[in-house]
């Protein structure tokens, strides 16, 4: 079932009457329906936005490009996206910058996995020649990780075809043969495997590194300059939410299921970063430059607001 539905929650419902929501700075937040971008859900449900002095409206969209468009067009204030997409936007001159980190990738507990049908003949990287792989975004971290893994293991990524699909549609695409493999994020990956028709093939993100920050919360630089107090409050709420979520995965699972309508079960859960570190972001920028998604690499700190000196 498509999940391109609008999910909104007034985080200010938890605020006391004397500090009514109408007195708080309003911030429109948009994210993807996956664990990596779920901090906004947790902050809304747990009342962290309200306690942090923000009247937050949280919206879910299925594609990173849709989030970028919402931010660029002024339909939303702060969004969550993967680092490669943000680096691409920066290189193209778009007025965006990262204000806070989102989820980590950890090889010991992968939160993204390449899946294939149980009956698939795919066994090694060379087998992907001419095959179609479903990804959540073309020329972003999902596609690049597959390309890097194929090339690093004896295959030729130039022969691989990529199909952009929402995570919720990848399982059916594997069932019908529309895709030969799919790079899926949690909790969709574990639930698709649990359905019994697919198997985990490899964690392609391992080709990039054993640990790195996958995504970040971003906004237009002009909006950041105009709303410094709102940004400060948002960053503080995300740090608080990261600390809470990392320690309360059972409670956060229920909130994630509520917002995404996907059963979390025994899916690997995301660990969230609480501060921006250029070294945790640089590997993805370098990979994007290697595969000509970027014209050239650049210091990761340039994506921060304000740029790292």
Secondary structure, DSSP 8 states (H G I E B T S, - for coil): ---------BGGGGS-GGG-GGGSEEEEEEE-SSGGGTHHHHHHHTTHHHHTTEEEEEEE-S-HHHHHHHHHTTS-SEEEEEHHHHHHHHHTT-SEEEEEE-BEEEGGG-SEEEEEETT----SGGGGTT-EEEESSTTSHHHHHHHHHHHHTT--GGG-EEEE--HHHHHHHHHHTS-SEEEEETTHHHHHHHTTSEEEEE-GGGGT-SEEE-EEEEEEHHHHHHTHHHHHHHHHHHHHHHHHHHH-HHHHHHHHHHHH----TT-----B-SS--GGGTHHHHHHHHHTTSSSS---GGGGBSS---
